[in-house]
Amino acid sequence: MAAEEGAMSPTRMLAEGHLRVATGGGAPADGGIAVRHLPHHHPTKKDNVGGKTEKDNHEGVNSLLSEELEKLANGNSKIPGTLDEYRKLVVPIIEEYFSTGDVELAASELKCLGSDQFHHYFVKKLISMAMDRHDKEKEMASILLSSLYADLLSSYRISEGFMMLLESTEDLTVDIPDATDVLAVFIARAIVDEILPPVFLTRARALLPEFSKGIQVLQVVEKSYLSAPHHAELVERKWGGSTHSTVEEAKSKIKNILREYIENEDIDEAFRCIRELSLPFFHHEVVKRALTFGIENVSSQPSILKLLKEAAASCLISPNQISKGFSRLAEGVDDLSLDIPSAKVLFDKLVSTAISEGWLDASFGKSAAPDEEIQSTSVVKVKRFKEECGHIIHEYFLSDDVPELIRSLEELSAPEFNPIFLKKLVTLAMDRKSREKEMASVLLSSLRLELFSTDDIIEGFVMLLQSAEDTALDIVDAPSELALFLARAVIDEVLIPLNLDEISIKLRPNSSGSQTVQMARALLSARHSGERILRCWGGGTGWAVEDTKDKITKLLEEYNTGGDLGEACRCIRDLGMPFFNHEVVKKALVMAMEKQNDTSILVLLQECFGEGLITINQMTKGFARVKEGLDDLILDIPNAQEKFGEYVELATERGWLLPTFASVP
């Protein structure tokens, strides 16, 4: 996005080691540009705003960070593969940055982490930590975002990070009373710095609840900051920061260099001035500004194209910076079209010329669709999915037809949105009667291993718990209802108790969501918790899961005693829950281990598979469920591991299992 590009420019200066964020308060004598001497080690002593030593405060943070990054550098630790691992590493990076003001160090450490898919969390965490600190840290946070913009933080990730902040504004205001105004300044600043496009406000408004605090933030951005006279200066000086002037100075110098070049066409002088900037990492701004001049004044295009072509040929401007400059203008061309209707056509011609002359990578034409288009497509998909799953859930509440719902979900073909479906299901159920709540729990049991993975279930509950404060505004007893849904999921074996720890780690300490998890644990630890939780909503329909489990146990015991294969198959068919047949497989295998009566049980499974009563998908899921619980089974059945291995070998030979079973952890 256009905004993103701007943000990166300042930091590029800092990140490359030519500039440094002032952490004390005074501006450098030369207006903010200072020579950087790159540190060889982490400093052992830092100065705070008031001049206090922060060695003790940050020693632990620095030590942890150094150890983790050293492991990464030496190959002794893998790149963070989960959000939890990433969170643990980025917090000390941010803490150290606030202590040292060293943009280059922060950039290199973030780059070492890899994990680009988690960078939106870095944006959120950086700003949320700065919001609860002094103006100095707020200014530093804005500068760091601008510095990292094009190299490490994509436009999409920055937008996603700000969107997460808007969605959690209610939570932020609990600890930061003026969070609404502070976040508004951060968003306005990001737009002024060109790391967020103005259209972000429109897109965000479409995704936020109408009366949420996130909407209030957007209103403050528009009315109090972006619509004010001289709003750019107002926003840039909001926190009294002097460091940001370096970015504006650099931009101003670039404009003057290009204006002078267009007037006299002295290319050597222009090159000399560009070199004197000593900001090779900021050359994308030269490219963007030059192209903008070419669009605004068509007669200057030949001179502009000549300048950029020769700058690329002489390696004054690198191919990477050339491409970034074009990308930045591509992201902002829609805004430019408001003043120059032909801007898009003119820009496309400039792209075509640059590619044909060989100084712009040919792949640019194929990938020129800006990140916000990708984001916009994703937003539309999510919105459409929410609407569709809302209809599906309402129909389910009316019909109580689980197989039909599963078919409808499969037709949507959007497994990546499974957590969103879970959140929607539970949220709609909480606002209804006990019958619908019971039906929702029954449905989760049916979806588990049918369509949803454990990760889907966990992520869905995390989303629910993260928005618990918002939900409580509409549903007064939402925390207790959510606790019951969580506890019920454990009783129904949709989740295991350990999953509650995984969920808790992803929630803010002492938040409403975290407290809800504690309530669920308390419910589960009470006497006769299983029966009480199963009957919590008193629903007749909702007993289907436990009733079905009981029926499966009884029919298997009866078969094991009498050996009537036909009767057992008839009973399984009469259950009328083919999506739940993995439970038949699981209980059958466990019974075979317990009673040491493998033959008859395996014959039953072979018969069910042979006549299509139990599908290969359900058979695989049943084996997978036993595999997940082997550690517990071994406590009661010492040879469970050995027996299960024999069953798997037999099932593989007879084609009961999908090839993917071997990769099941």
Salt bridges, closest charged atoms under 4 A:
GLU5 OE1 - ARG328 NE 3.04
GLU54 OE1 - HIS58 NE2 2.69
ASP84 OD1 - ARG87 NH1 3.64
GLU95 OE1 - ARG133 NH2 2.82
GLU96 OE2 - HIS42 ND1 3.16
ASP102 OD1 - ARG36 NH2 3.04
GLU104 OE1 - ARG36 NH2 3.14
GLU109 OE2 - HIS42 NE2 3.48
ASP116 OD1 - HIS119 NE2 3.41
ASP135 OD1 - LYS138 NZ 3.96
GLU137 OE2 - LYS136 NZ 3.48
GLU139 OE1 - ARG189 NH1 3.01
ASP151 OD2 - ARG12 NH2 2.46
ASP151 OD1 - LYS324 NZ 2.08
GLU160 OE1 - HIS120 ND1 3.69
GLU160 OE1 - ARG157 NH1 2.91
ASP171 OD1 - ARG508 NH2 3.98
ASP175 OD2 - ARG508 NH1 3.21
ASP193 OD2 - ARG189 NE 2.98
ASP193 OD1 - HIS244 NE2 2.98
GLU194 OE1 - LYS288 NZ 2.69
GLU194 OE1 - ARG328 NH2 2.82
GLU222 OE1 - ARG205 NH2 2.70
GLU236 OE1 - ARG237 NH1 3.95
GLU236 OE2 - HIS244 NE2 3.89
GLU248 OE2 - HIS244 NE2 3.63
GLU269 OE2 - ARG272 NH2 2.50
GLU276 OE2 - ARG272 NH1 2.38
GLU285 OE1 - ARG328 NH1 2.65
ASP348 OD2 - LYS344 NZ 3.25
GLU404 OE1 - ARG407 NH2 2.91
GLU416 OE2 - LYS381 NZ 3.77
GLU436 OE2 - ARG435 NH1 3.45
GLU438 OE2 - ARG488 NH2 2.69
GLU450 OE1 - LYS621 NZ 3.87
GLU459 OE1 - LYS506 NZ 3.87
GLU481 OE2 - LYS437 NZ 2.91
ASP492 OD2 - ARG488 NE 2.83
GLU493 OE1 - LYS586 NZ 2.67
GLU493 OE1 - ARG625 NH2 2.63
ASP501 OD1 - ARG521 NH2 2.51
GLU546 OE2 - LYS549 NZ 3.83
GLU567 OE2 - ARG570 NH2 2.43
ASP574 OD2 - ARG570 NH1 2.47
GLU583 OE2 - LYS587 NZ 3.52
GLU583 OE1 - ARG625 NH1 2.62
ASP598 OD2 - LYS643 NZ 3.21
GLU611 OE2 - ARG573 NH2 2.28
GLU628 OE1 - ARG448 NH2 3.40
GLU646 OE1 - LYS643 NZ 3.63
